[in-house]
Amino acid sequence: MVPTWEEVARDYGRFIYTVAYRLTGDHDEAQDLVQEVLLRVRKGLRTYEPGSMEGWLSRITTNAFYDEMRRRKRRPADALPEDPDLVLPPSQSAEDALAAGGLPGDVQDALRSLPEDYRTAVVLCDVVGLSYEEIAEALDVPVGTVRSRIHRGRGRLRGVLVA
């Protein structure tokens, strides 16, 4: 049975946010990504074939993340002013602190330092808990590529965290 958009938003909203936060590493960017994902879900729900809802949502979230990264490369954002009085000091919101509570800051920073392909595979496997097959389906790549990206991503994480 295909769920309604409201059921997806209610039942899987936290899951989508978790994937989005681990990919972006930023609360505000994750919220923006969740909104984009929910818009895409609304458009694509009629074509959803019952199966792994988490896999389907992971694929949509990952694709939306990649689309945003490509957009940013084409149109870089302007730098913040150099005068520190013009910039508010950063503060962590309660939601951000809760979301970040699952992984220590050094691990989240290390995840952010990974190339997008490795980060996505590691997040979907080690943080979200998807199987290699579900990740392969979400990323539209062979299982062997998933295994390789996870292996290399974990190796880079290990190198960053041990150093």
C-alpha positions as CSV (number, residue, x, y, z in Angstrom):
1,M,0.0,0.0,0.0
2,V,1.4,3.4,-1.0
3,P,1.4,5.8,2.0
4,T,0.0,9.4,1.7
5,W,2.4,12.3,1.7
6,E,1.3,13.3,5.2
7,E,2.1,9.8,6.4
8,V,5.6,9.9,4.8
9,A,6.3,13.3,6.4
10,R,5.0,12.3,9.8
11,D,6.5,8.8,9.9
12,Y,9.8,9.4,8.1
13,G,10.5,13.1,8.7
14,R,13.1,12.4,11.4
15,F,14.7,9.7,9.2
16,I,15.0,12.2,6.3
17,Y,16.4,14.8,8.6
18,T,19.0,12.4,10.0
19,V,20.3,11.5,6.5
20,A,20.2,15.2,5.5
21,Y,22.1,16.3,8.6
22,R,24.8,13.7,8.2
23,L,25.3,14.6,4.6
24,T,25.4,18.4,5.1
25,G,26.7,18.6,8.6
26,D,24.7,21.7,9.2
27,H,21.2,22.1,10.8
28,D,19.9,24.8,8.6
29,E,21.1,23.2,5.4
30,A,19.6,19.9,6.6
31,Q,16.3,21.5,7.1
32,D,16.4,23.1,3.6
33,L,17.3,19.7,2.2
34,V,14.4,18.0,4.1
35,Q,12.0,20.5,2.6
36,E,13.3,19.8,-0.9
37,V,13.0,16.1,-0.3
38,L,9.4,16.4,0.9
39,L,8.6,18.4,-2.2
40,R,10.1,15.7,-4.4
41,V,8.3,13.0,-2.4
42,R,5.0,14.8,-3.0
43,K,5.7,14.8,-6.8
44,G,7.0,11.3,-7.0
45,L,4.7,9.4,-4.5
46,R,2.3,8.4,-7.2
47,T,5.1,6.4,-8.9
48,Y,6.4,4.8,-5.7
49,E,6.4,1.1,-5.8
50,P,6.1,-0.5,-2.3
51,G,9.4,-1.7,-1.1
52,S,12.1,-0.2,1.1
53,M,10.7,3.2,2.0
54,E,14.0,4.1,3.7
55,G,15.9,3.2,0.6
56,W,13.6,5.3,-1.6
57,L,13.8,8.3,0.7
58,S,17.6,7.9,1.0
59,R,17.9,8.0,-2.8
60,I,15.8,11.1,-3.0
61,T,17.7,12.8,-0.2
62,T,21.0,11.9,-1.7
63,N,20.0,13.1,-5.1
64,A,18.7,16.4,-3.7
65,F,22.1,16.8,-1.8
66,Y,24.1,16.1,-5.0
67,D,21.9,18.6,-6.9
68,E,22.6,21.3,-4.3
69,M,26.3,20.6,-4.3
70,R,26.4,20.9,-8.1
71,R,24.3,24.1,-7.9
72,R,26.8,25.6,-5.4
73,K,29.7,24.8,-7.6
74,R,28.1,26.7,-10.5
75,R,27.1,29.6,-8.3
76,P,29.4,30.0,-5.3
77,A,28.0,32.1,-2.4
78,D,29.5,35.4,-1.5
79,A,31.9,35.4,1.4
80,L,30.9,36.9,4.7
81,P,32.1,40.4,5.5
82,E,35.5,40.5,7.1
83,D,34.4,42.9,9.9
84,P,33.5,40.6,12.8
85,D,31.0,43.1,14.2
86,L,28.9,42.5,11.1
87,V,28.7,38.8,11.7
88,L,26.7,37.3,14.6
89,P,28.6,34.7,16.6
90,P,27.5,31.2,15.8
91,S,25.3,29.5,18.4
92,Q,24.0,26.0,18.3
93,S,20.2,25.5,18.4
94,A,18.7,22.9,20.7
95,E,17.7,20.8,17.6
96,D,21.2,21.0,16.2
97,A,22.7,20.0,19.6
98,L,20.3,17.0,19.7
99,A,21.0,16.0,16.1
100,A,24.8,16.3,16.6
101,G,24.5,14.4,19.9
102,G,24.5,11.1,18.0
103,L,28.0,11.6,16.7
104,P,30.9,13.4,18.4
105,G,31.9,16.7,16.8
106,D,35.3,15.3,15.6
107,V,33.5,12.5,13.8
108,Q,31.0,14.8,12.2
109,D,33.9,17.1,11.1
110,A,35.7,14.1,9.7
111,L,32.6,13.0,7.8
112,R,32.3,16.6,6.4
113,S,35.9,16.3,5.2
114,L,35.2,13.2,3.0
115,P,34.5,13.5,-0.7
116,E,30.7,13.5,-1.4
117,D,30.6,10.0,-2.8
118,Y,32.4,8.5,0.2
119,R,30.5,10.5,2.7
120,T,27.2,9.5,1.3
121,A,28.0,5.8,1.3
122,V,29.4,5.9,4.8
123,V,26.5,7.9,6.2
124,L,23.9,5.6,4.5
125,C,25.7,2.5,5.8
126,D,27.1,3.4,9.3
127,V,24.7,6.2,10.4
128,V,21.4,5.3,8.7
129,G,22.0,1.5,8.7
130,L,21.0,0.7,5.2
131,S,22.3,-2.6,3.6
132,Y,24.8,-2.4,0.8
133,E,22.0,-3.4,-1.6
134,E,19.8,-0.6,-0.4
135,I,22.6,1.9,-0.7
136,A,23.4,0.6,-4.2
137,E,19.8,1.1,-5.2
138,A,19.6,4.6,-3.5
139,L,22.8,5.8,-5.3
140,D,22.1,3.9,-8.5
141,V,25.5,2.3,-8.5
142,P,26.7,-1.4,-8.3
143,V,27.1,-3.0,-4.9
144,G,30.8,-3.4,-5.6
145,T,31.1,0.4,-5.9
146,V,29.2,0.8,-2.6
147,R,31.6,-1.5,-0.9
148,S,34.6,0.3,-2.4
149,R,33.3,3.7,-1.3
150,I,32.5,2.6,2.2
151,H,35.9,0.9,2.5
152,R,37.8,4.0,1.3
153,G,35.6,6.4,3.2
154,R,36.2,4.5,6.5
155,G,39.9,4.4,5.7
156,R,40.0,8.2,5.3
157,L,37.9,8.7,8.4
158,R,40.3,6.5,10.4
159,G,43.2,8.5,9.1
160,V,41.6,11.8,10.0
161,L,40.5,10.6,13.5
162,V,43.7,8.9,14.4
163,A,45.9,11.9,13.3
